[in-house]
Amino acid sequence: MTTHSAKPRSDKSESRDVRKSRTRRALLDATLDRLSGEQSFTSLSLREVTKDAGVVPAAFYRHFPTMEALGLVLVEESFSTLRVLMRDVRAKPAPTRHVIRASVDTFLGYALEHDRHFRFIAKERYGGSTTLRLAIRQEVRLFTSELATDLARVPRLTQVSTNDLLLLASLVVRTVSEASEFALDTRPDDTWELERIAADASRQLSMVLLGASSWRSDIADRGVS
């Protein structure tokens, strides 16, 4: 039986794909740049984005059907890589205090390196676009659920129920999210303040997890009923 290998793509086709990818990235970056200031996503117009990206408005629709579709891509970008990084940190065998500090440093480091994405998320998490707000909420839920799954493997937390582990994970996520907002409002060269923010967040998380290690969900549930 004769097999036919796929025909190599022409240089012209590859060049077209490269141009398309570059334009798409330019539209995303132009949006992030606009939102780095005081402007909100709902007040941002397609014409502003295409002008900053250096393309005509009609070209926008070759990449995104709507502005909200573009916003959803930014939401997904903001969380996907970070989730992988945080999972990798938690997977490494180390004392709890080291895992806590490594997690905080990784989260804050990523936030500072991708400050435009994090400013976008901080602004739109409670912003005017219901679509983006719900998408961000879903990403946070996923982030929290993955953390709760990892916490369930911690020997000192075996007495904590699944629902309570989700509450615990939510506290952890809120703590590091708040710390990232503090870090973003700090000058990049103010290493002393950035270290203080990371140290305080690590201390908070240690206190939270210490309390959780003494928590008995079954006893707490009986006390409520």
Rosetta silent file (secondary structure, phi, psi, omega in degrees, C-alpha in Angstrom):
SEQUENCE: MTTHSAKPRSDKSESRDVRKSRTRRALLDATLDRLSGEQSFTSLSLREVTKDAGVVPAAFYRHFPTMEALGLVLVEESFSTLRVLMRDVRAKPAPTRHVIRASVDTFLGYALEHDRHFRFIAKERYGGSTTLRLAIRQEVRLFTSELATDLARVPRLTQVSTNDLLLLASLVVRTVSEASEFALDTRPDDTWELERIAADASRQLSMVLLGASSWRSDIADRGVS
SCORE:     score description
SCORE:     0.000 S_00000001
   1 L     0.000  132.199 -177.948    0.000    0.000    0.000 S_00000001
   2 L   -89.024  131.183  177.254    1.377    3.345   -0.975 S_00000001
   3 L  -106.699  149.422 -179.961    1.360    6.079    1.648 S_00000001
   4 L  -118.747  122.043  178.054    1.456    9.761    0.906 S_00000001
   5 L   -77.061  154.969  179.731    3.198   12.125    3.248 S_00000001
   6 L   -64.359  140.893  179.583    1.673   15.503    3.922 S_00000001
   7 L   -70.183  137.611  177.571    2.832   18.178    1.541 S_00000001
   8 L   -64.302  142.618  178.781    5.169   20.712    3.118 S_00000001
   9 L   -71.865  144.430 -178.943    3.561   24.060    3.649 S_00000001
  10 L   -72.805  157.279  176.390    4.757   26.777    1.374 S_00000001
  11 H   -59.399  -34.374 -179.291    6.832   29.701    2.633 S_00000001
  12 H   -65.312  -42.432  179.258    3.966   31.940    1.599 S_00000001
  13 H   -65.312  -43.693  178.822    1.511   30.006    3.794 S_00000001
  14 H   -62.388  -41.224  179.685    3.913   30.056    6.752 S_00000001
  15 H   -62.960  -38.358  178.856    4.463   33.759    6.301 S_00000001
  16 H   -65.566  -40.914  178.509    0.721   34.357    6.308 S_00000001
  17 H   -64.758  -39.774  178.956    0.354   32.396    9.546 S_00000001
  18 H   -63.755  -44.371  179.220    3.182   34.333   11.128 S_00000001
  19 H   -62.842  -41.437  179.933    1.603   37.634   10.135 S_00000001
  20 H   -63.009  -43.837  179.420   -1.772   36.492   11.476 S_00000001
  21 H   -64.157  -39.839 -179.228   -0.228   35.446   14.784 S_00000001
  22 H   -65.708  -41.444  179.512    1.662   38.730   15.046 S_00000001
  23 H   -65.847  -42.868  178.617   -1.484   40.778   14.410 S_00000001
  24 H   -59.277  -44.786  178.474   -3.459   38.766   16.946 S_00000001
  25 H   -63.902  -37.181  179.232   -0.765   39.336   19.563 S_00000001
  26 H   -63.838  -38.201  178.224   -0.690   43.037   18.727 S_00000001
  27 H   -66.753  -42.110  178.346   -4.431   43.308   19.378 S_00000001
  28 H   -64.964  -43.837 -179.561   -4.092   41.536   22.725 S_00000001
  29 H   -67.254  -37.501  178.727   -1.120   43.683   23.754 S_00000001
  30 H   -63.217  -38.618  177.839   -2.850   46.891   22.688 S_00000001
  31 H   -65.244  -46.017  179.426   -5.802   45.964   24.893 S_00000001
  32 H   -62.042  -40.290  179.007   -3.556   45.224   27.874 S_00000001
  33 H   -62.277  -43.320  178.965   -1.703   48.507   27.395 S_00000001
  34 H   -62.199  -40.823 -174.855   -4.967   50.452   27.373 S_00000001
  35 H   -81.319   -5.936  177.532   -6.206   48.684   30.494 S_00000001
  36 L   -70.609  -19.501  178.355   -2.956   49.315   32.382 S_00000001
  37 L   -93.899 -140.404 -177.671   -4.230   52.820   33.095 S_00000001
  38 L   -88.343  -12.912 -174.829   -7.591   53.944   34.395 S_00000001
  39 L   -69.083  141.715  177.402   -9.623   52.716   31.425 S_00000001
  40 L   -99.059  163.675 -177.708  -11.974   49.779   31.947 S_00000001
  41 H   -64.091  -40.057 -177.241  -12.682   47.018   29.471 S_00000001
  42 H   -68.049  -21.975  178.716  -16.301   48.042   28.929 S_00000001
  43 H   -91.643   -2.818 -177.090  -15.231   51.573   27.980 S_00000001
  44 L   -85.101  130.479 -178.777  -12.646   50.307   25.508 S_00000001
  45 L  -100.189  154.797  177.116  -13.620   50.545   21.855 S_00000001
  46 H   -59.733  -38.724 -179.014  -12.608   48.305   19.001 S_00000001
  47 H   -65.439  -36.920  176.951  -11.315   51.338   17.108 S_00000001
  48 H   -63.171  -44.214 -177.920   -8.999   52.289   19.954 S_00000001
  49 H   -65.231  -46.823 -177.857   -7.558   48.779   20.081 S_00000001
  50 H   -67.772  -35.259  177.777   -7.049   48.459   16.325 S_00000001
  51 H   -62.676  -46.672  179.729   -5.514   51.920   16.103 S_00000001
  52 H   -66.339  -31.488 -179.743   -2.979   51.090   18.829 S_00000001
  53 H   -80.481  -13.156  178.858   -2.290   47.719   17.205 S_00000001
  54 L    80.131   29.964  178.133   -1.687   49.372   13.842 S_00000001
  55 L  -129.853  162.263  178.293   -4.425   47.578   11.923 S_00000001
  56 L   -77.925  152.169 -178.077   -7.694   48.645   10.319 S_00000001
  57 H   -54.417  -36.625 -178.259  -10.907   47.922   12.299 S_00000001
  58 H   -62.979  -28.357 -179.109  -12.084   45.351    9.746 S_00000001
  59 H   -67.969  -23.192 -179.116   -8.965   43.267   10.408 S_00000001
  60 H   -56.093  -42.107 -172.782  -10.063   42.740   14.008 S_00000001
  61 L   -73.580   -6.498  172.532  -12.797   40.293   12.975 S_00000001
  62 L   -78.056  -11.598 -175.563  -10.290   37.968   11.333 S_00000001
  63 L  -119.452  -35.030 -178.434   -9.047   37.212   14.844 S_00000001
  64 L  -141.317  136.327  179.441  -11.928   37.764   17.282 S_00000001
  65 L   -72.285  -29.280 -179.055  -15.698   37.829   16.713 S_00000001
  66 L  -147.561  168.973  174.510  -16.238   40.404   19.468 S_00000001
  67 H   -65.356  -37.188 -179.981  -14.321   42.483   21.999 S_00000001
  68 H   -66.218  -31.951  175.823  -15.524   40.181   24.759 S_00000001
  69 H   -63.214  -39.234  175.458  -14.050   37.204   22.900 S_00000001
  70 H   -63.534  -43.469  179.134  -10.707   39.003   22.991 S_00000001
  71 H   -60.599  -38.310  178.995  -11.200   39.639   26.695 S_00000001
  72 H   -64.763  -35.745  176.035  -11.853   35.960   27.335 S_00000001
  73 H   -63.191  -40.783  178.756   -8.548   35.077   25.684 S_00000001
  74 H   -65.067  -38.010  177.202   -6.795   37.488   28.057 S_00000001
  75 H   -61.778  -47.351 -179.099   -8.510   35.869   31.044 S_00000001
  76 H   -63.242  -41.332  177.583   -7.363   32.418   29.929 S_00000001
  77 H   -59.877  -38.480 -174.244   -3.830   33.685   29.314 S_00000001
  78 H   -66.159  -27.077 -172.943   -3.699   35.196   32.779 S_00000001
  79 H  -109.155  -31.619 -167.769   -4.352   31.907   34.588 S_00000001
  80 H   -59.836  -52.583 -178.382   -3.236   28.953   32.463 S_00000001
  81 H   -66.880  -38.117 -179.268    0.549   29.189   32.861 S_00000001
  82 H   -62.468  -40.187  178.963    0.290   30.261   36.496 S_00000001
  83 H   -59.782  -42.149  179.816   -1.744   27.158   37.394 S_00000001
  84 H   -63.986  -45.152 -179.595    0.960   24.927   35.933 S_00000001
  85 H   -60.642  -43.051 -178.215    3.714   26.780   37.799 S_00000001
  86 H   -69.348  -36.627  176.184    1.875   26.540   41.117 S_00000001
  87 H   -62.552  -40.977 -179.858    1.163   22.835   40.647 S_00000001
  88 H   -63.579  -40.419  179.239    4.851   22.225   39.988 S_00000001
  89 H   -63.241  -45.713 -176.775    5.845   24.065   43.176 S_00000001
  90 H   -70.054  -22.825 -177.698    3.387   22.079   45.311 S_00000001
  91 H   -77.999  -16.765 -177.233    4.492   18.781   43.757 S_00000001
  92 L   -79.522  130.366  179.015    8.074   19.116   44.997 S_00000001
  93 L   -68.062  122.917 -179.196    8.767   17.294   48.284 S_00000001
  94 L  -167.282  158.552  175.162    9.743   19.866   50.905 S_00000001
  95 L   -57.163  150.799 -175.155    8.792   21.009   54.417 S_00000001
  96 H   -54.939  -43.098 -177.041    5.479   22.876   54.532 S_00000001
  97 H   -63.665  -32.997  178.257    7.085   26.235   55.355 S_00000001
  98 H   -71.877  -38.994  178.007    9.354   25.909   52.320 S_00000001
  99 H   -64.410  -40.915  179.109    6.428   25.034   50.051 S_00000001
 100 H   -60.802  -50.189 -177.757    4.500   28.037   51.380 S_00000001
 101 H   -65.950  -40.831  178.316    7.342   30.460   50.746 S_00000001
 102 H   -63.449  -37.512  179.224    8.132   28.969   47.333 S_00000001
 103 H   -66.094  -44.653  179.000    4.458   29.233   46.385 S_00000001
 104 H   -62.849  -46.920 -179.092    4.273   32.876   47.459 S_00000001
 105 H   -61.791  -40.435  179.927    7.506   33.766   45.653 S_00000001
 106 H   -66.112  -45.350 -178.813    6.347   32.000   42.488 S_00000001
 107 H   -62.863  -50.156 -178.426    2.926   33.664   42.542 S_00000001
 108 H   -66.670  -38.670  178.247    4.275   37.168   43.215 S_00000001
 109 H   -62.020  -41.622  178.696    7.112   36.739   40.753 S_00000001
 110 H   -66.426  -40.682  179.792    4.684   35.729   38.028 S_00000001
 111 H   -61.567  -43.231 -179.234    2.390   38.640   38.897 S_00000001
 112 H   -69.760  -35.343  179.562    5.226   41.155   38.634 S_00000001
 113 H   -72.700  -30.250 -179.614    6.496   39.636   35.382 S_00000001
 114 L  -118.182   51.154 -172.066    2.991   39.674   33.891 S_00000001
 115 H   -62.651  -32.583 -178.962    1.784   42.851   35.565 S_00000001
 116 H   -66.013  -41.820  177.806   -0.488   43.918   32.701 S_00000001
 117 H   -62.978  -42.816 -176.886   -2.442   40.659   32.888 S_00000001
 118 H   -71.047  -34.476  175.732   -2.772   40.896   36.663 S_00000001
 119 H   -66.919  -37.562  176.774   -3.890   44.522   36.558 S_00000001
 120 H   -61.319  -46.841 -179.356   -6.457   43.506   33.970 S_00000001
 121 H   -65.252  -44.568 -179.344   -7.750   40.685   36.194 S_00000001
 122 H   -60.074  -37.337 -178.277   -7.802   42.855   39.333 S_00000001
 123 H   -76.874  -42.160 -173.092   -9.816   45.493   37.506 S_00000001
 124 H   -88.145   -9.966  178.645  -12.233   43.237   35.646 S_00000001
 125 L   -60.930  -31.616  177.436  -12.872   40.782   38.492 S_00000001
 126 L  -123.894   26.902 -174.503  -15.440   43.241   39.780 S_00000001
 127 L   -85.294 -165.762 -172.301  -15.846   45.202   36.550 S_00000001
 128 L   -86.283  -17.070 -178.971  -18.720   45.967   34.244 S_00000001
 129 L   -87.993  111.464  179.673  -18.502   43.032   31.832 S_00000001
 130 H   -61.394  -39.305 -179.161  -20.589   40.151   33.172 S_00000001
 131 H   -59.882  -47.981 -179.677  -18.986   37.764   30.675 S_00000001
 132 H   -69.930  -39.410 -179.738  -15.451   38.526   31.830 S_00000001
 133 H   -60.203  -44.129  178.804  -16.433   38.641   35.484 S_00000001
 134 H   -68.211  -36.210  178.726  -17.951   35.148   35.298 S_00000001
 135 H   -65.777  -42.075  178.085  -14.965   33.838   33.328 S_00000001
 136 H   -65.131  -41.558  178.935  -12.545   35.156   35.949 S_00000001
 137 H   -60.949  -39.413  178.857  -14.693   33.682   38.710 S_00000001
 138 H   -66.847  -39.323  178.176  -14.581   30.298   36.974 S_00000001
 139 H   -65.146  -40.592  178.501  -10.795   30.465   36.630 S_00000001
 140 H   -64.576  -40.024  177.329  -10.456   31.311   40.330 S_00000001
 141 H   -60.495  -43.859  179.560  -12.716   28.363   41.179 S_00000001
 142 H   -63.311  -44.384  178.132  -10.521   26.052   39.108 S_00000001
 143 H   -58.473  -45.281 -179.118   -7.391   27.449   40.739 S_00000001
 144 H   -66.786  -41.328 -179.531   -8.969   26.942   44.177 S_00000001
 145 H   -63.438  -42.154  179.001  -10.194   23.434   43.370 S_00000001
 146 H   -63.805  -39.959  178.095   -6.735   22.309   42.241 S_00000001
 147 H   -65.747  -42.270  178.953   -5.210   23.672   45.441 S_00000001
 148 H   -60.424  -38.543  178.365   -7.868   21.939   47.569 S_00000001
 149 H   -62.312  -41.665  178.232   -7.050   18.636   45.851 S_00000001
 150 H   -69.774  -37.443  178.761   -3.381   19.046   46.755 S_00000001
 151 H   -64.378  -30.377 -179.949   -4.219   20.061   50.338 S_00000001
 152 L   -63.342  -20.303 -179.485   -6.223   16.848   50.719 S_00000001
 153 L   -87.952   -6.804  179.992   -2.926   14.932   50.384 S_00000001
 154 L   -76.383  122.307 -174.937   -1.337   16.744   53.349 S_00000001
 155 H   -54.172  -38.187 -176.158   -1.255   14.266   56.285 S_00000001
 156 H   -74.934   -4.073 -178.331   -2.152   16.903   58.887 S_00000001
 157 H  -114.672   15.864 -177.592   -5.315   17.828   56.994 S_00000001
 158 L   -65.685  -22.189 -178.290   -6.879   14.383   56.644 S_00000001
 159 L   -87.384    0.992 -178.647   -9.556   15.295   59.216 S_00000001
 160 L   -94.940  130.454 -177.113  -10.715   18.256   57.128 S_00000001
 161 L   -71.523  165.598  179.767  -13.730   17.659   54.880 S_00000001
 162 H   -59.593  -44.534  179.549  -13.767   18.371   51.159 S_00000001
 163 H   -62.406  -40.761  179.552  -15.987   21.426   51.618 S_00000001
 164 H   -70.939  -32.213  175.317  -13.724   22.793   54.336 S_00000001
 165 H   -64.343  -36.462  175.951  -10.642   22.166   52.183 S_00000001
 166 H   -64.729  -40.259  176.597  -12.259   24.298   49.488 S_00000001
 167 H   -64.425  -41.229  178.328  -12.809   27.047   52.052 S_00000001
 168 H   -62.728  -46.426  179.068   -9.201   26.717   53.167 S_00000001
 169 H   -61.145  -37.470  178.596   -7.946   26.872   49.579 S_00000001
 170 H   -63.131  -40.030  176.612  -10.090   29.947   49.003 S_00000001
 171 H   -62.513  -41.157  179.474   -8.431   31.686   51.966 S_00000001
 172 H   -63.376  -46.351 -178.422   -5.006   30.830   50.562 S_00000001
 173 H   -63.697  -40.699  178.854   -5.885   32.154   47.100 S_00000001
 174 H   -63.928  -39.078 -179.199   -7.292   35.382   48.553 S_00000001
 175 H   -63.608  -48.314 -178.274   -4.161   35.920   50.615 S_00000001
 176 H   -72.545  -29.950  177.227   -1.733   35.556   47.717 S_00000001
 177 H   -66.519  -43.244  177.523   -4.022   37.552   45.410 S_00000001
 178 H   -63.354  -41.494  178.709   -4.074   40.435   47.874 S_00000001
 179 H   -62.321  -37.811  179.612   -0.298   40.205   48.247 S_00000001
 180 H   -65.943  -36.023  177.257    0.102   40.362   44.459 S_00000001
 181 H   -66.225  -40.599  175.357   -1.965   43.559   44.357 S_00000001
 182 H   -60.879  -43.016 -178.664    0.277   45.085   47.039 S_00000001
 183 H   -64.213  -39.099  179.953    3.345   44.012   45.044 S_00000001
 184 H   -66.986  -25.744  178.128    2.011   45.551   41.836 S_00000001
 185 L   -88.492    3.568 -179.946    1.564   48.868   43.649 S_00000001
 186 L  -102.707  143.484  177.477    5.180   48.763   44.840 S_00000001
 187 L   -60.522  136.678 -178.865    8.122   50.168   42.904 S_00000001
 188 L   -58.081  -27.523 -178.025   10.041   47.323   41.211 S_00000001
 189 L   -89.496   -0.996  179.251   13.310   48.537   42.760 S_00000001
 190 L   -87.725   74.427 -174.682   11.902   48.587   46.300 S_00000001
 191 H   -65.325  -31.609  179.830   13.218   45.142   47.165 S_00000001
 192 H   -63.498  -46.204 -179.192   12.783   45.678   50.904 S_00000001
 193 H   -67.667  -39.157  178.335    9.038   46.311   50.557 S_00000001
 194 H   -63.597  -38.626  177.299    8.586   43.430   48.115 S_00000001
 195 H   -66.538  -39.794  179.266   10.333   41.100   50.554 S_00000001
 196 H   -62.704  -42.379  179.058    8.117   42.342   53.383 S_00000001
 197 H   -61.095  -45.766 -179.921    4.985   41.647   51.318 S_00000001
 198 H   -65.224  -41.624 -179.499    6.171   38.114   50.518 S_00000001
 199 H   -65.723  -42.575  179.583    7.199   37.435   54.119 S_00000001
 200 H   -64.130  -41.846  179.003    3.881   38.698   55.504 S_00000001
 201 H   -63.774  -41.652  178.927    1.891   36.593   53.022 S_00000001
 202 H   -63.822  -39.827  179.423    3.949   33.505   53.915 S_00000001
 203 H   -66.433  -42.737  177.532    3.389   34.154   57.613 S_00000001
 204 H   -58.674  -45.950 -178.668   -0.351   34.562   57.085 S_00000001
 205 H   -65.971  -36.517  177.044   -0.541   31.291   55.186 S_00000001
 206 H   -62.834  -40.888  178.566    1.457   29.484   57.875 S_00000001
 207 H   -64.994  -42.472  179.710   -1.015   30.731   60.488 S_00000001
 208 H   -62.841  -46.454 -177.904   -3.979   29.654   58.370 S_00000001
 209 H   -70.429  -31.748  176.111   -2.581   26.177   57.753 S_00000001
 210 H   -64.174  -43.568  176.661   -1.593   25.770   61.408 S_00000001
 211 H   -63.863  -39.765 -179.115   -5.174   26.482   62.408 S_00000001
 212 H   -65.109  -31.195 -178.907   -6.468   24.111   59.733 S_00000001
 213 H   -67.851  -19.393  177.750   -4.287   21.293   61.074 S_00000001
 214 L  -101.555    1.318 -177.088   -6.259   21.463   64.349 S_00000001
 215 L   -82.638  133.600  175.801   -9.631   21.748   62.648 S_00000001
 216 L  -118.385  107.041 -175.538  -12.031   18.813   62.866 S_00000001
 217 H   -61.132  -37.383 -177.880  -14.796   19.126   60.314 S_00000001
 218 H   -66.070  -39.431  178.879  -16.969   16.463   61.948 S_00000001
 219 H   -69.876  -42.396  179.319  -16.903   18.228   65.329 S_00000001
 220 H   -61.327  -40.565 -179.636  -17.499   21.627   63.739 S_00000001
 221 H   -65.143  -37.950  178.815  -20.466   20.269   61.808 S_00000001
 222 H   -67.881  -32.241  179.730  -22.024   18.848   64.984 S_00000001
 223 H   -70.188  -29.138  179.961  -21.577   22.202   66.672 S_00000001
 224 H   -77.462  -37.617 -175.153  -23.478   23.977   63.909 S_00000001
 225 L   -72.317    0.000    0.000  -26.390   21.528   63.817 S_00000001
